[in-house]
Amino acid sequence: MKAMRVGILGTGDVGRSLGVGFNGLGHQVKFGTRDPGSSKVKELLTEVGGKATAGTFAEAAAFGDIVVLATLWSGTENAIKLAGPASFKGKVVIDATNPLVFKPGAPPALALGHTDSGGEQVQRWLPGVKVVKAFNIVGHAHMVEPAFPGGPPDMFIAGNDADAKNTVTEILTAFGWSTIDAGGIEGARLLEPLCILWVGYGLATGTWNHAFKLLRK
Ligand SMILES: NC(=O)c1ccc[n+]([C@@H]2O[C@H](COP(=O)([O-])OP(=O)(O)OC[C@H]3O[C@@H](n4cnc5c(N)ncnc54)[C@H](OP(=O)(O)O)[C@@H]3O)[C@@H](O)[C@H]2O)c1
């Protein structure tokens, strides 16, 4: 796979894990954040290493040949607005977000579902952009080189553009995943609840080393 420029909107755990992954494959990473000069971002760049840089959401989105959305759901629309929808024009956008609501003392829940999804909402915010839902069904620690005794787990993806899904599949393969295409972006309605299942199993068992696999014969 040829070296790409990857704009990652988000400086949390997902941004860091994927940044390390892309950097390790020789891609050039620029993180987008509201505060590029913060000590948190400086630490992130040190951790990720390589040629990784940080800038505003607009700078990171404009930089990327592809762009990754790794923002808190409640801040995602704002991050896209700050980036400026024109910065995404014609690009593959990997949507790793989950539309979660957090209530004290309760496990996270989905803010929308059944007849809509975060992936579809992102696609509406970015019309004409090639949005592919991916990476949302597993904890950040396993997003890159997911080593499990049963072999590579499956990453389900959803999006409307076949070429964009091929690009994301190539990335997932390089990261060590097997990929299953769950159809158009409305497939995000099925993928986002898998996050709740993943978290629920973790809360029930106190373990966070699991991932999904479809068995076939
Ligand atoms: N953590 C996981 O293991 C995991 C796994 C799968 C999917 N996800 C999903 O991936 C996304 C990122 O998760 P995360 O744990 O890495 O980090 P997070 O804490 O959910 O999000 C961090 C990022 O959100 C941005 N943000 C927060 N409020 C904002 C606002 N009002 N306007 C603009 N940006 C805002 C922050 O920007 P600043 O840098 O400017 O502060 C920061 O970069 C979430 O949607 C999460 O549900 C997480």
The ligand as a Gaussian input file, in Angstrom:
#p B3LYP/6-31G(d) Opt

LIG

0 1
 N      -11.873000       4.386000      23.513000
 C      -12.135000       3.286000      22.819000
 O      -11.602000       2.207000      23.101000
 C      -13.106000       3.352000      21.649000
 C      -13.330000       2.208000      20.882000
 C      -14.157000       2.292000      19.760000
 C      -14.757000       3.500000      19.426000
 N      -14.551000       4.596000      20.220000
 C      -15.173000       5.879000      19.833000
 O      -14.133000       6.667000      19.242000
 C      -14.319000       8.056000      19.558000
 C      -13.060000       8.577000      20.251000
 O      -12.909000       7.925000      21.493000
 P      -11.642000       8.215000      22.456000
 O      -11.824000       7.320000      23.618000
 O      -10.392000       8.166000      21.671000
 O      -11.745000       9.734000      22.875000
 P      -12.917000      10.698000      23.383000
 O      -12.546000      11.151000      24.731000
 O      -14.250000      10.058000      23.188000
 O      -12.757000      11.899000      22.332000
 C      -11.629000      12.692000      22.342000
 C      -11.647000      13.717000      21.262000
 O      -12.953000      14.322000      21.124000
 C      -12.759000      15.706000      20.881000
 N      -13.881000      16.498000      21.372000
 C      -14.545000      16.361000      22.571000
 N      -15.502000      17.312000      22.674000
 C      -15.429000      18.074000      21.553000
 C      -16.152000      19.206000      21.088000
 N      -17.133000      19.771000      21.797000
 N      -15.825000      19.719000      19.882000
 C      -14.834000      19.165000      19.139000
 N      -14.104000      18.089000      19.535000
 C      -14.411000      17.558000      20.727000
 C      -11.520000      16.069000      21.673000
 O      -10.930000      17.210000      21.057000
 P       -9.714000      18.003000      21.707000
 O       -8.488000      17.266000      21.258000
 O       -9.841000      19.345000      21.115000
 O       -9.908000      17.968000      23.196000
 C      -10.671000      14.828000      21.581000
 O       -9.714000      14.937000      20.553000
 C      -15.586000       8.127000      20.412000
 O      -16.668000       8.426000      19.573000
 C      -15.699000       6.705000      20.994000
 O      -17.041000       6.355000      21.294000
 C      -13.753000       4.538000      21.319000

